[in-house]
Amino acid sequence: MTAETTKERLPSGVWALGLTSLCMDTSSELIHGLLPVFLVVTLGASATALGVVEGIAEATAQVTRIFSGWLSDALGKRKALTVLGYGLAAATKPLFPLANSVGLVLLARFLDRIGKGIRGAPRDALVADLTPPEQRGAAFGLRQSLDTVGATLGPAAAIALMYLFNDDIRTVLWFAVIPAVLAVVVLVLGVKEPDHVARKARAPLRLADIRALGPAYWLVIVAGTVFTLARFSEAFLVIRAKDVGLPLAWSPAVIAIMSLVYALSAYPAGKVQDRNGARPLLLAGLSCLVGADLLLGWGSSLPIVFLGIGLWGLHMGLTQGVLAALIAATAPERLRGTAFGLFGLITGLASLIASVLAGYLWDRIGANATFSAGAAFAAIALIAFLFARQGPAARAGSEG
């Protein structure tokens, strides 16, 4: 084995974190692929209610990240919080098949996303701790790819189980418990916190810490917020496909297709970022999002809608791992968990606004208004990115 091969091989802990994400996303997306139709068809929820449930759920996950990220920096421990977050998410999975009202679904999503929020920032900081700077784009891309492989397997399993159990959604939702438990087992046994990363317990977050993050970090925050405002919950993709004729049992195929494209593109995007920087990928991602929204808003057949779904997944693959790597590159190591958490807080609030607005437009005007608004916002962001001067955040990925 050559020295170059050894250098290019990612640490085993990164793979274990990726496999943990794969298992948990198999569980979560098995639920998520069915939840929109469960809410709208079984429980009679409106699109606005769907937007509120999804918006609050995702905002909860992101807002919680600021506290878990700071705590992982303060305690000098990442793995314990990561295990706690995955463990809480696994414990909440049985609540979904037991829910008999929109309120109970909201409670289940809220608790599940608290678990996601607790684990998110410490896990991302742990990936950065385990990986040399010159491999971080690949590491985050790999973890994101494995995460989205799970997000493909979950809906695929949901489709098979829906056929096996004659569209009995509640019975199918129980199967999500199994991969959730496996995720916790893989994390506990497969990840060792690195000894070489020296961290000292710190006082509560101070204004000086926020200032220490620097302008390059805040440019990444701006970029992430723009993307989030232009992109609402994937739940609307599911009910859009249903509206143009997708059978109930095949509803999870929406998340499966989106996640498959996401998985196939995230790791290569990370490698491209390591060589060429982030800017080309962010521009390409916004272009894909504009195209996806137009196809989803105005397409009247399943092939056109699924093409839009594929472009949606591609834009995620081109941008999400890239943004995570930029956070790691632009934040001081001692504040890395806090940096990921603050990014989650701001983008989480943007996610809540985007999803609630999407549901409101859907109920008041129609699906084309929801997706047209997303396309318009993404187009404005694309133009702004094209004419903005390239800053240090956009170059960070290529500088290692």
C-alpha positions in Angstrom: 0.0 0.0 0.0 1.5 3.4 -1.0 1.7 6.4 1.3 -0.6 8.3 -1.1 -3.2 5.6 -0.7 -3.0 5.7 3.1 -3.3 9.5 3.0 -6.4 9.4 0.8 -8.2 6.8 3.0 -10.7 8.4 5.3 -10.6 7.5 9.0 -12.7 4.6 10.2 -14.6 6.8 12.6 -15.8 8.9 9.6 -17.2 5.7 8.0 -18.8 4.6 11.3 -20.5 8.0 11.6 -21.6 7.7 8.0 -23.1 4.2 8.6 -24.8 5.6 11.8 -26.4 8.3 9.6 -27.3 5.6 7.0 -29.2 3.5 9.6 -31.0 6.5 11.2 -32.0 8.0 7.9 -33.3 4.6 6.8 -35.6 4.8 9.8 -36.4 8.5 9.5 -37.1 8.5 5.8 -39.3 5.4 6.0 -41.5 7.6 8.2 -41.0 10.8 6.3 -41.9 9.2 3.0 -45.3 8.3 4.4 -45.9 11.1 6.8 -47.2 13.7 4.4 -49.9 11.4 3.0 -50.6 10.1 6.5 -51.3 13.7 7.6 -53.2 14.8 4.6 -55.1 11.6 3.6 -55.5 9.7 6.9 -55.7 12.6 9.4 -57.2 15.2 7.0 -54.6 17.9 7.6 -54.3 21.0 5.2 -51.2 22.0 3.4 -50.7 24.9 5.8 -50.9 22.4 8.7 -48.3 20.2 6.9 -46.1 23.2 6.5 -46.4 24.1 10.2 -45.6 20.6 11.3 -42.6 20.3 9.0 -41.4 23.8 9.6 -41.5 23.5 13.4 -39.9 20.1 13.2 -36.9 21.2 11.1 -36.6 24.5 13.0 -36.5 22.6 16.3 -33.7 20.4 15.0 -31.6 23.4 13.8 -32.3 25.6 16.8 -31.3 22.8 19.2 -27.9 22.6 17.4 -26.7 25.9 18.8 -26.9 24.5 22.3 -25.5 21.1 21.6 -22.7 22.6 19.5 -21.7 25.0 22.3 -22.0 22.2 24.9 -19.7 20.0 22.9 -17.1 22.8 22.8 -17.6 23.6 26.5 -17.3 19.9 27.7 -14.6 19.0 25.2 -16.8 15.9 24.3 -18.5 15.3 21.0 -19.4 11.6 21.1 -21.5 11.5 24.3 -23.8 14.2 22.9 -24.0 12.5 19.5 -25.0 9.2 21.2 -27.6 11.1 23.3 -29.1 12.7 20.1 -29.3 9.4 18.2 -30.7 7.6 21.2 -33.5 10.1 21.7 -34.4 9.9 18.0 -34.5 6.1 18.2 -36.7 6.3 21.4 -39.3 8.5 19.6 -39.9 6.3 16.6 -42.8 4.3 18.2 -44.7 7.5 18.7 -45.5 7.9 15.0 -47.6 4.7 14.5 -49.3 5.5 17.8 -50.3 9.0 16.7 -54.0 9.6 16.0 -54.1 13.4 15.5 -52.1 16.1 13.9 -51.1 17.3 17.4 -49.6 14.0 18.3 -47.7 13.8 15.0 -46.3 17.3 15.7 -45.2 16.1 19.2 -43.5 13.1 17.7 -41.8 15.1 15.1 -40.8 17.7 17.7 -39.2 15.2 20.0 -37.5 13.3 17.1 -36.0 16.6 15.7 -34.8 17.5 19.2 -32.7 14.4 19.0 -31.5 15.4 15.5 -30.6 18.8 16.9 -28.7 17.4 19.8 -26.6 15.2 17.6 -26.1 17.4 14.5 -23.5 19.9 15.5 -21.4 17.6 17.7 -21.4 14.9 15.0 -20.3 17.4 12.3 -17.6 18.8 14.6 -16.5 15.2 15.3 -16.2 14.5 11.6 -13.9 17.6 11.3 -11.9 16.5 14.4 -11.3 13.0 12.9 -10.3 14.3 9.5 -7.2 16.1 8.1 -8.1 19.5 6.6 -7.2 18.5 3.1 -9.8 15.6 3.3 -12.7 17.4 4.9 -14.7 18.0 1.8 -14.5 14.3 1.0 -15.3 13.4 4.6 -18.4 15.5 4.8 -19.4 14.4 1.3 -19.0 10.7 2.3 -21.1 11.1 5.5 -23.7 13.0 3.6 -23.7 10.3 0.8 -24.1 7.5 3.3 -26.8 9.5 5.1 -28.7 9.8 1.9 -28.2 6.2 0.9 -30.3 5.5 4.1 -32.7 8.2 2.9 -33.1 6.1 -0.2 -33.4 2.7 1.5 -36.0 4.0 3.9 -38.6 5.0 1.4 -37.8 1.9 -0.7 -38.5 -0.3 2.3 -41.7 1.7 2.9 -43.0 1.0 -0.6 -42.3 -2.7 -0.2 -43.9 -2.8 3.2 -47.0 -0.9 2.0 -47.6 -3.5 -0.6 -46.9 -6.3 1.9 -49.4 -4.9 4.5 -52.0 -3.6 2.0 -51.4 0.2 2.6 -51.6 -0.1 6.4 -49.4 2.9 7.1 -49.5 2.4 10.9 -48.1 -1.1 10.7 -45.4 0.0 8.3 -44.3 2.8 10.5 -43.4 0.3 13.3 -40.6 -1.1 11.1 -38.7 2.2 11.5 -37.7 1.2 15.0 -35.3 -1.5 13.8 -32.7 0.6 11.9 -33.0 3.4 14.5 -31.7 1.0 17.2 -28.9 -0.3 14.8 -27.8 3.3 14.3 -27.1 3.7 18.0 -25.3 0.4 18.2 -23.0 1.3 15.3 -22.2 4.7 16.8 -21.4 3.4 20.3 -19.2 0.6 19.0 -17.6 2.1 15.9 -16.6 5.7 16.8 -13.8 6.7 19.2 -13.3 10.3 20.0 -9.8 11.4 18.9 -7.3 11.8 21.7 -5.2 14.3 19.7 -7.8 17.0 19.8 -7.1 19.0 22.9 -10.1 21.0 24.2 -10.7 22.7 27.5 -14.0 23.3 29.2 -15.1 26.8 28.6 -17.4 29.4 30.2 -20.8 30.0 28.7 -20.9 31.4 25.1 -19.7 35.1 25.1 -20.1 37.8 22.6 -16.3 37.7 22.0 -16.7 34.1 20.8 -19.3 35.1 18.3 -17.0 37.9 17.0 -14.1 35.4 16.8 -16.0 33.5 14.1 -15.0 36.1 11.6 -16.4 37.4 8.3 -15.6 34.3 6.2 -17.8 32.3 8.6 -20.7 34.8 8.3 -20.5 34.6 4.5 -21.2 30.9 4.8 -24.1 31.7 7.2 -25.6 34.1 4.6 -25.2 31.5 1.8 -26.8 28.8 3.9 -29.7 31.0 4.9 -30.4 32.0 1.2 -30.5 28.3 0.2 -32.9 27.5 3.1 -35.3 30.3 2.3 -35.4 29.1 -1.3 -36.0 25.5 -0.3 -39.0 24.3 1.9 -39.8 20.9 3.3 -39.6 17.9 1.0 -43.0 16.9 2.3 -44.5 19.2 -0.4 -42.8 17.1 -3.1 -44.7 14.1 -1.8 -48.1 15.7 -1.9 -47.3 17.3 -5.3 -46.6 13.9 -6.8 -49.8 12.6 -5.2 -51.7 15.4 -6.8 -50.5 14.4 -10.3 -51.5 10.8 -9.9 -48.9 8.9 -7.8 -50.6 6.0 -6.0 -50.5 6.0 -2.2 -48.3 3.0 -1.8 -45.7 4.7 -4.1 -45.5 8.0 -2.1 -42.2 7.1 -0.5 -40.7 6.9 -4.0 -40.5 10.7 -4.0 -38.1 10.7 -1.1 -36.3 7.7 -2.5 -35.6 9.3 -5.9 -34.6 12.6 -4.3 -32.3 10.9 -1.8 -30.7 8.6 -4.4 -29.6 11.6 -6.6 -28.5 13.4 -3.4 -26.4 10.4 -2.3 -24.8 9.9 -5.8 -23.8 13.6 -6.0 -22.8 14.5 -2.4 -19.4 12.7 -2.3 -18.2 13.7 -5.8 -19.2 17.3 -4.9 -17.0 17.1 -1.8 -14.1 16.0 -3.9 -14.7 18.8 -6.4 -14.8 21.3 -3.5 -11.4 20.0 -2.2 -9.9 20.8 -5.6 -11.8 23.8 -7.0 -13.5 25.5 -4.0 -17.2 26.0 -3.2 -18.4 28.8 -5.5 -19.0 26.7 -8.7 -21.0 24.1 -6.7 -23.1 26.7 -4.9 -24.0 28.3 -8.3 -24.8 25.0 -9.8 -26.9 24.1 -6.9 -29.0 27.2 -7.1 -29.5 26.6 -10.9 -30.7 23.1 -10.2 -33.1 24.4 -7.5 -34.6 27.0 -9.9 -35.2 24.2 -12.5 -36.6 21.8 -9.9 -39.2 24.4 -8.7 -40.3 25.3 -12.2 -40.8 21.6 -13.1 -42.6 20.8 -9.9 -44.8 23.9 -10.1 -45.9 23.7 -13.7 -45.4 20.1 -14.6 -48.6 18.1 -15.1 -47.4 14.6 -15.5 -45.4 12.2 -13.2 -42.3 12.0 -15.4 -42.0 15.9 -15.4 -42.6 16.0 -11.6 -40.1 13.2 -11.0 -37.5 15.1 -13.1 -38.0 18.1 -10.8 -37.6 15.8 -7.8 -34.3 14.5 -9.2 -33.1 18.1 -9.7 -34.1 18.9 -6.2 -31.9 16.0 -4.9 -29.0 17.1 -7.1 -29.1 20.7 -5.7 -29.0 19.2 -2.2 -26.0 17.0 -3.1 -24.1 19.9 -4.6 -24.6 22.2 -1.7 -25.2 20.6 1.7 -21.9 18.8 2.3 -20.1 21.8 0.8 -21.7 24.2 3.3 -20.8 21.9 6.2 -17.2 21.7 5.0 -17.1 25.5 4.7 -18.3 25.9 8.3 -15.4 23.6 9.4 -12.9 25.6 7.3 -13.9 29.1 8.4 -14.5 28.5 12.2 -11.7 28.3 14.8 -11.3 24.7 16.1 -12.2 25.7 19.7 -15.5 27.1 18.5 -16.3 24.5 15.8 -19.3 22.9 17.6 -20.7 26.4 18.4 -20.2 27.4 14.7 -22.2 24.4 13.5 -24.9 25.1 16.1 -25.2 28.8 15.2 -25.5 27.9 11.5 -28.3 25.5 12.4 -30.1 28.1 14.5 -30.2 30.7 11.7 -31.0 28.3 8.9 -33.6 26.5 11.2 -35.6 29.8 11.6 -35.3 30.3 7.8 -36.7 26.7 7.3 -39.7 27.4 9.5 -40.5 30.6 7.5 -40.1 28.8 4.2 -42.3 25.8 5.0 -45.1 27.8 6.6 -45.2 30.2 3.7 -45.1 27.3 1.2 -48.2 25.7 2.9 -50.0 29.0 3.0 -49.5 29.7 -0.7 -50.5 26.1 -1.5 -53.8 26.5 0.3 -54.6 30.0 -0.8 -53.5 29.8 -4.5 -52.2 26.4 -5.4 -49.1 24.3 -5.8 -47.8 26.3 -8.7 -47.6 29.4 -6.5 -45.6 27.6 -3.8 -43.0 26.3 -6.3 -42.9 29.5 -8.3 -42.1 31.5 -5.2 -39.3 29.1 -4.4 -38.0 29.4 -8.0 -38.1 33.2 -7.8 -36.2 33.4 -4.5 -33.6 30.9 -5.8 -33.2 32.9 -9.0 -32.6 36.1 -7.1 -30.0 34.4 -5.0 -28.3 33.0 -8.1 -28.1 36.4 -9.6 -26.7 37.8 -6.4 -24.1 35.0 -6.2 -23.1 35.6 -9.8 -22.3 39.2 -9.3 -21.0 39.0 -5.7 -17.2 39.2 -5.3 -15.7 35.8 -4.5 -14.9 35.8 -0.8 -12.8 33.6 1.5 -15.7 31.3 2.3 -16.1 30.4 -1.4 -12.4 29.7 -1.7 -12.0 27.8 1.6 -12.7 24.4 0.2 -9.7 24.6 -2.2 -7.3 25.9 0.3 -7.5 23.0 2.7 
